[in-house]
Amino acid sequence: MKIAEKSNIKLRQNYNQISKKHLRKVSQYAHAKQYKIMKKEIKKLKNYLYRVKRDIQRKWIEKEENFYHTMSLVDKLLSQEKEKTMEYELKFKRALADLQNLDRKTKLDIESGINTKIDQFMIEFLQIYDDFVRAKEAFSKNNVNVEGLDSILKNMDSLLLKNNVSTIDALGEIFDPRLHEAISIIADSTLEENIITKEIRKGYISHNRVIRPTLVEISRKIKSEKLGE
C-alpha cells in the first residue's frame, strides 16, 4: 500500500486498518498457542496482500497504457507539426526564390531600360559627331582652319570615352554580322571570303553592346581560271 501511495495509485480498497487488526489477532493467537486460528488470520492477511498486489498491478498497467497512449498522441502531434514546419519552410524558400528572381528581373529591366535610353542618345550623338567629322574633312580639303572643329571633336571624344564607347575594329577583319553590316561586295581573287576591304561608316560598341554596327564593304573570293594556249 505504501508502494501504491508513492506511485499515486488509488486502490479500490484500503486494508490498512483491517490488516492491523488481524496482525494483532495473529500475535494474540500465537501467544495463546492457538495455531489453527492464527493460520486462518495469516491466510486472511495473505488474501488482503494478494488483492492489493493485483489491484496495484492492474492500475499500474492502466497507468502505463495511458502513458504510452499519451506519448503516442504526442509523437503524432510532433510529426504533424514537423510536417507543417517543413511545408512552411518549403513555401518560404519558394517565396524567397520568387522574390530574388523578381528583384533580379527588376534590376535587369531597369538596367536594360537605362541602357536603351543611353544607346538612343548615343546614336543621335554619333550622327552629330559624324557631321562634325565630315565638316572637318571638307574644310581641310579647302585649306580652311579647323582648329575650332578639332577642339569640339576632342571634347566629343572625351564624352564617348567617359561612357565607355569605343570604335569597332573593321578594316582587314573577317566580317561578323554581330558587329558589321555589309552594304557592298567586291570580287577579288587575291582575298579570302568575307574580308572587310573598306570601312564606309564607323561602328561603336559599349560594354559589349553594339550601339551602331560598322557599315562595310566585304570581299567575295573568285577562282582565277588559267587560260590554255
C-alpha positions in Angstrom: 0.0 0.0 0.0 2.9 2.3 0.6 4.1 1.5 -2.9 0.7 2.5 -4.2 0.8 5.8 -2.3 4.3 6.6 -3.6 3.2 5.8 -7.2 0.0 7.8 -6.9 -2.1 4.7 -7.5 -5.6 4.9 -6.0 -6.7 1.4 -4.7 -10.2 0.1 -4.8 -10.0 -0.7 -1.1 -7.5 0.3 1.7 -6.6 -2.6 4.0 -4.5 -0.6 6.5 -6.9 -0.7 9.5 -8.2 -4.2 9.0 -4.7 -5.5 8.4 -3.5 -4.0 11.7 -6.5 -5.7 13.5 -5.6 -9.1 12.0 -1.9 -8.7 12.8 -2.9 -8.1 16.5 -5.0 -11.2 16.4 -2.1 -13.2 14.9 0.1 -12.0 17.8 -2.5 -12.9 20.4 -3.2 -16.4 19.0 0.5 -17.1 18.7 0.9 -16.1 22.3 -2.0 -18.3 23.3 -0.6 -21.1 21.1 -3.9 -21.3 19.2 -2.1 -22.0 15.9 -5.0 -23.1 13.8 -6.9 -19.9 14.4 -3.6 -18.0 13.9 -3.1 -19.7 10.5 -6.6 -18.5 9.4 -5.7 -14.9 10.3 -2.5 -15.2 8.4 -4.4 -16.6 5.4 -6.7 -13.6 5.6 -3.7 -11.3 5.6 -2.3 -13.1 2.6 -5.6 -12.7 0.8 -5.5 -8.9 1.5 -1.9 -8.7 0.3 -2.8 -10.6 -2.9 -5.8 -8.4 -3.6 -3.7 -5.3 -3.1 -1.0 -6.7 -5.3 -3.4 -7.5 -8.1 -5.0 -4.1 -7.7 -1.6 -2.3 -8.0 -0.7 -4.4 -11.0 -3.9 -3.7 -12.8 -3.7 0.0 -12.0 -0.1 0.2 -13.0 -0.8 -1.5 -16.3 -3.6 1.0 -16.9 -1.3 3.8 -16.0 1.4 2.6 -18.4 -1.2 2.2 -21.2 -2.4 5.7 -20.6 1.2 6.9 -20.6 2.0 5.1 -23.9 -1.2 6.4 -25.4 -0.4 9.9 -24.3 3.1 9.5 -25.7 1.7 8.2 -29.0 -0.5 11.2 -29.3 2.4 13.5 -28.5 4.5 11.7 -31.2 1.7 12.1 -33.7 1.3 15.8 -32.9 5.0 16.3 -33.1 5.1 14.5 -36.5 2.2 16.7 -37.8 3.9 19.9 -36.6 7.2 18.8 -38.2 5.4 18.2 -41.5 3.7 21.7 -41.2 7.1 23.2 -40.4 8.7 21.6 -43.4 5.8 22.7 -45.6 6.1 26.3 -44.3 9.9 26.2 -44.8 9.4 25.0 -48.4 6.9 27.7 -49.1 9.2 30.3 -47.5 12.1 29.1 -49.7 9.9 29.3 -52.8 8.7 32.7 -51.9 12.2 33.9 -51.2 13.4 32.5 -54.5 10.5 34.2 -56.3 11.4 37.4 -54.6 15.0 37.1 -55.5 14.1 36.3 -59.1 11.8 39.3 -59.2 14.5 41.5 -57.7 17.0 40.3 -60.3 14.4 40.8 -63.1 13.5 44.2 -61.9 17.2 45.3 -61.8 17.8 43.8 -65.3 14.7 45.6 -66.6 15.8 48.9 -65.1 19.3 48.4 -66.4 18.0 47.4 -69.8 15.8 50.5 -69.9 18.6 52.8 -68.9 21.0 51.2 -71.4 18.3 51.6 -74.2 17.9 55.3 -73.4 21.7 55.7 -73.3 22.1 53.9 -76.6 19.4 56.0 -78.2 21.1 59.2 -77.0 24.5 57.9 -78.3 23.1 57.0 -81.7 21.8 60.6 -82.1 25.1 61.9 -80.7 27.1 59.9 -83.1 25.2 61.3 -86.0 26.2 64.8 -84.9 29.7 63.5 -84.4 29.8 62.2 -88.0 28.6 65.6 -89.3 31.5 67.3 -87.5 34.0 64.8 -88.9 32.7 65.3 -92.4 32.8 69.1 -91.9 36.4 68.9 -90.8 37.3 66.8 -93.8 35.6 69.2 -96.2 37.2 72.3 -94.6 40.6 70.6 -94.6 40.3 70.0 -98.4 39.6 73.7 -98.9 42.5 74.7 -96.6 40.2 76.2 -94.0 41.4 76.4 -90.4 39.8 73.6 -88.5 41.3 74.2 -85.0 37.8 75.0 -83.6 36.4 71.8 -85.0 39.4 69.8 -83.6 38.6 71.2 -80.2 34.9 70.3 -80.5 35.8 66.8 -81.7 38.3 66.3 -78.9 35.6 67.1 -76.3 33.2 64.8 -78.1 35.8 62.0 -78.0 36.2 62.6 -74.2 32.4 62.2 -73.8 32.5 58.9 -75.7 35.4 57.7 -73.6 33.6 58.6 -70.3 30.7 56.5 -71.4 32.9 53.6 -72.4 32.0 54.0 -76.1 34.7 52.8 -78.4 35.0 52.1 -82.2 34.6 48.6 -83.7 37.6 47.3 -85.5 36.7 46.5 -89.1 39.2 47.1 -91.8 41.0 43.8 -92.6 38.9 41.8 -90.2 36.6 38.9 -91.0 33.0 40.0 -91.4 31.0 39.5 -88.2 27.2 40.1 -88.6 27.0 41.0 -84.9 29.4 43.9 -85.4 29.3 44.8 -89.0 26.7 45.5 -91.7 27.7 44.7 -95.3 26.4 47.2 -97.8 28.8 46.5 -100.6 30.7 43.4 -102.0 33.8 43.4 -104.1 35.1 40.4 -106.0 38.8 39.8 -105.5 40.7 36.6 -106.2 43.6 37.7 -104.0 41.5 37.9 -100.8 39.8 35.3 -98.7 36.0 35.2 -98.5 34.2 37.8 -96.3 37.3 40.0 -95.5 36.4 43.7 -94.8 38.0 45.7 -97.5 36.5 49.1 -96.8 35.0 50.9 -93.8 32.1 53.1 -95.0 30.8 54.3 -91.6 32.4 53.7 -88.2 30.6 51.5 -85.8 30.6 51.8 -82.0 30.3 49.4 -79.0 29.8 50.0 -75.3 30.1 47.3 -72.5 29.8 44.5 -75.2 26.6 46.2 -76.5 26.7 47.2 -80.2 25.4 50.8 -80.3 25.9 51.1 -84.1 27.3 48.5 -86.4 30.1 49.4 -88.8 29.0 49.8 -92.4 31.5 47.9 -94.5 32.4 46.5 -97.9 33.4 42.8 -97.9 35.3 40.6 -100.4 34.0 37.7 -102.4 36.7 35.3 -103.5 36.6 34.3 -107.2 38.5 31.5 -108.7 41.1 32.6 -111.3 41.0 30.4 -114.4 44.2 29.6 -116.3 43.6 30.0 -120.0 45.3 27.5 -122.2 47.0 28.5 -125.4 
